[in-house]
Amino acid sequence: MSLRSRREYLIEMQRRYATSHSRQEKGRIIDEIVQTLGYHRKHAIRCLHASLATDRPPIRRRRPLQYTEALSAIRLVWEALDYPCAERLHPVLLSMAEQLAAHGGCTSTTAFASSSPTSAAPPWPVGWPGW
């Protein structure tokens, strides 16, 4: 059963559950949901009481993406360093891009150098011992 058909089914069951008056009828509706969807009983009750999210439009970015011209160089350095996190990638990004450009691996370091700061602060506090 697809996600959309589950939602449609749960909307119909919520309507039936809200209009039912007796406890036995509500129990039969919960049993039917458990049998049809394979949910646990408590999860079925939570689904009946929750408001189902409708299909919402995707969230649009309010600001344009920065560094779009340097994104290919950033991705290349990121892959060359075996996918480090941002805190470890940021301090070595410019120097690694320059080294790759010197060896012919990276071509867009001019846009990258203008948009990136030349010296980056270490990702750890000053008093910490180095790794």
ChimeraX attribute file (.defattr): number of C-alpha atoms within 10 A of each C-alpha:
attribute: neighborCount
match mode: 1-to-1
recipient: residues
	/A:1	7
	/A:2	6
	/A:3	8
	/A:4	11
	/A:5	10
	/A:6	13
	/A:7	15
	/A:8	12
	/A:9	15
	/A:10	19
	/A:11	16
	/A:12	13
	/A:13	19
	/A:14	20
	/A:15	12
	/A:16	15
	/A:17	21
	/A:18	12
	/A:19	10
	/A:20	13
	/A:21	10
	/A:22	9
	/A:23	9
	/A:24	10
	/A:25	13
	/A:26	18
	/A:27	14
	/A:28	12
	/A:29	20
	/A:30	23
	/A:31	16
	/A:32	14
	/A:33	22
	/A:34	17
	/A:35	12
	/A:36	12
	/A:37	13
	/A:38	12
	/A:39	15
	/A:40	13
	/A:41	15
	/A:42	11
	/A:43	14
	/A:44	20
	/A:45	19
	/A:46	10
	/A:47	19
	/A:48	22
	/A:49	12
	/A:50	10
	/A:51	10
	/A:52	13
	/A:53	7
	/A:54	8
	/A:55	7
	/A:56	6
	/A:57	6
	/A:58	6
	/A:59	6
	/A:60	6
	/A:61	7
	/A:62	6
	/A:63	6
	/A:64	7
	/A:65	9
	/A:66	9
	/A:67	15
	/A:68	12
	/A:69	15
	/A:70	19
	/A:71	15
	/A:72	16
	/A:73	26
	/A:74	23
	/A:75	12
	/A:76	16
	/A:77	25
	/A:78	19
	/A:79	11
	/A:80	13
	/A:81	14
	/A:82	8
	/A:83	13
	/A:84	13
	/A:85	9
	/A:86	11
	/A:87	12
	/A:88	14
	/A:89	17
	/A:90	19
	/A:91	17
	/A:92	14
	/A:93	22
	/A:94	22
	/A:95	14
	/A:96	20
	/A:97	25
	/A:98	21
	/A:99	14
	/A:100	18
	/A:101	16
	/A:102	11
	/A:103	10
	/A:104	9
	/A:105	14
	/A:106	18
	/A:107	17
	/A:108	17
	/A:109	21
	/A:110	13
	/A:111	15
	/A:112	22
	/A:113	16
	/A:114	11
	/A:115	13
	/A:116	15
	/A:117	12
	/A:118	11
	/A:119	11
	/A:120	12
	/A:121	10
	/A:122	12
	/A:123	12
	/A:124	11
	/A:125	8
	/A:126	9
	/A:127	6
	/A:128	7
	/A:129	7
	/A:130	7
	/A:131	3
